Amino acid sequence: ATPRPAGQEIPGAAICTLLFTVVLGMLLAQPDVGQAGMVAAVWLAQWFLAGLSIAWIGASAVMGGMSMIAAYFMFPHVAIRIDRFIDPNASAGYQVERAMQAFMAGGFLGEGPGEGIVKASIPDAHSDFILAVAAEEFGLIATVGIVALFAFVVLRGFARLFHEHNVFVTLAGFGLLVQFGLQSLINMGSTLSLIPTKGMTLPFLSYGGSSLFAMAFGMGMLLALTRRRAGEEE
C-alpha cells in the first residue's frame, strides 16, 4: 500500500476516543452504569495492548475509582446495590440469598433437569441468576464445567491472537474476548455474592433476545477475525 503523506495520517486515537465518549455518554444517560464501566474497561484494555504507558493506565484506573465513588452518590440504584452487598442480611439481599440456597440445594450432582425448587423463588432466575438454576438442577460438577468452558473460550482466543501479526485483528479480537470474559465474570461473581449485583446476563445461557443477538454477533466477528487465511502458517 502507498504510504500516506506526512501530516495526512488518519487520527485513529482521536476517533477512538470520540466514539468511546459518545457511547459512554449514551449508557450513562439511561443510566446503565455497569455497562458503561465494562465498556470503559474494554476500551482501556485495548489501549494497554496498543502500547499506552503504565502512567496513563494508572491515571485511568484512579479516575475509574473516583467515578465509581461518584456513581454511588449520583445514582440511587447503584447505592442500593452496593449497600446490599455490604449488608447481605438486609431484606434487599433476597436475590443473592436465594441464589446461594440454590447452589447448596444442588449439591454435587444436582436435583435433575426441571426438578429445581429454589429456582421458583429467585427473581430473574432466567437471566441474571441462570447459573444458580444450573447449579441447583445439574450440581456443582456441571457448574464448574460451565465455568471451565467460558475460561477455555477466552484462553483459546488469546492463544490464537498471540500468533496474529495483524494489529487490527489483534486489537479487535482482544476487545471482544475481554468483553466476553468480563461479562461472564460479572454475572458469575454477582451470583456468588463476590461483587455487587449488576443485572448482566451470562453469555449464551441467560434468556434475552437482544443480549443473545449481540453476543452471537460479537463471537461471529471473533471467529471471522481469527480464521486461518490463505497462505498463513499454522
N, C-alpha and C positions, 0 to 999 in steps of 0.2 A: 504494500500500500504506500502511496505517496505521502510523505510526512507533511503535516500542516506547517505553514509558515509561522515563524516566531510571532507570538502575540495573538495567534488565532486559535489557540487550543480551546477545546470545549471546557467550560468551567464546571467540571464534574462535581467538585466538592461543594460549590455554591448551590448547584441544582439539587444535590442530595440533601443538603441542609434545609433548603426551602421546602422541598416535598415533605421532609420529616416534620418540619414546623407546622405545615398545613394539616397533615394527618393527626399530629398530636393535638392541635387546636380543636379539630372536629371531635376527637374522642373525649377531650375534657369538657366540651360543650354539652355532651349527652346527659350527665357526666359518666364516663367509664374510666375511672382512674386506674384500675387494674390492667386493662388492656393497653392504656397509654403507657403504663410502666413497662409492660412487656415489649411494646414496640420500641421504647427508648433503650431497653436492654439489648435487643437485637441490633438496633442501629449502632450502639456503642461497641458491641462485639465485632461488627463488621469493620468499623473504623480501626479497632485494635488490630485486626488481621491485616488491614491495609497499611499499617505502619504508624498509627498515631502514637505519639510519645507517651511514656508512662506518666509524665507530669500531667498531660491533658486527661488521661484516663482517671488519674487520682482526683483531679479537679471536678471531672464529670461525676465521679462517684460521690463526692462531697455534696455537689449540687443535687444529686438524686436523693441523698439522705435528707437534705433540707426540704426538698419538695415533698417527701413523704410526711415530714412533720407538718408542713403547711397544709397538706391534704387532710390530715387528721382534724385540723381546726376549721377548714373551709367546707368540707363535705360531711354532713351528718352521717351518711350511710357508712363512710369509711371509719369514722369514730366508733360507730356501733359495732362493726365487725372486729375492730381491734380490741374494744372493751370486752367483747365476748371471748376472744382468745385469751386475754389476760385473766378473766374470771370465768372459767368454763362451767362453774357451778351455777351461774346465773341462768334464769329461765330462757334467755335469748340463745343459750348454747345447746338448745334441744336437738338441732340437726346433727351436730358433731357427736353428741351423747348417743343418739340412736344409731349413728353410723358405727361407732365403736362397739355397741351391743351386737350389731350385725356381724362384725368381724369375730367376736367371741362366740356367737351362736354357730358360726360356720365351722369352727374347729379346723382340723387339717384337711378333711375330705368334703366338707360341706353338707348341706341338708338335701341336696339334689336339685336338678333343674325345675324351677317353678314351685319349689317346696318352701321357700323362704317365708318367714312370718314377720320378722322385724322390718323387712323392707316396706311393708304396707304402711308403716308409721313414719317413714323417712321422707320429709319434704324434698322434692326434686330428686327422687331416687333414680329416675330415668335419665338424668342429665348430670348434675353436679356430683352426685354421690353414687354413680353407677359402679364404682369399684367396691363399695360396701356391699352392694347387691351381689356382685360376683363372688365376694368373699363368703357371704352367707350361703349361697347356693352351691358353690363349687369348692370352697375351702381355701385354706392358706396356701397349699401347694399350687393350685391353679392361679391364685393371685400373684404369687412370686413368679410364676411362668409369664403372666401378663406383663409384669414389670420388667422381666428379663427380655421379653420381646421388644418392648419400647426401647430399652437400652441397646439392644442389638441393632435396631434400625439406625439409631443415632451414631453409634460407634462404627458401623459398617459404612455409613455415609461419609464420616470423617476420614476413614481409611482410604476410601476412593478419592476424595478430594486431595488427600496428601500427595497423590501422584499426578495431580492435574497441573498442567502448565499454563492454561488459560486463566488469566487473572479474573476476568468477568465471571467465568464458570465457578471459580473457587469462592469468590465473594458472595455470589448469588446462592450457591449451594450451601455455603456455611450459614448464611442468614436463615434459609429455610429450615435447616437442621436445628439451629438454635431455637427458632420459634416453635418447632415441633416438640423438641425436648423440654423446653421451658414450660410450655403449656401443659405438657404431661406431668411435669414435676409439681406445678402449682396445683393441679387438680388432685393428684395423689397426696401431696402434702397437706392440703386443706381437709381432705377426707380423713387423714390420720391425725388431725389436730396438731400438725407440726408447724403450720403457719395459719394466719387468719383466713377465714373462708373468702373466696373471691367470686364464685359463681361462674367458673370457667369450665368448659366441657373437656372430657377426656377424648382425645382424637380417635375417631373411628368406632368408639364404643358408646359414647353418650348419644342420646336421641337429640335430633335437631337438624333441620334441613339446611339452613344457611351455614352452620358450623361444619357439617359433614361435607357440603359442597366446597367450601373454602379450603378445608384440609385436603380433600381429594385433588383439588386444583393445584395446591402447593406441592403435594407429593408427586403429581404428574409432571410438574415443572422440574422437580428434582431429578426424576427418572430421565427426562429428556436431556437435562444438562449433563448428567453423569454417564450417559450411554457411551459405549465404545464406538468411536468414529472410525471410518475407513482409513487404514494406514496407521492407526495408532497402535503403539506397542502395548502388549499386555503387562 
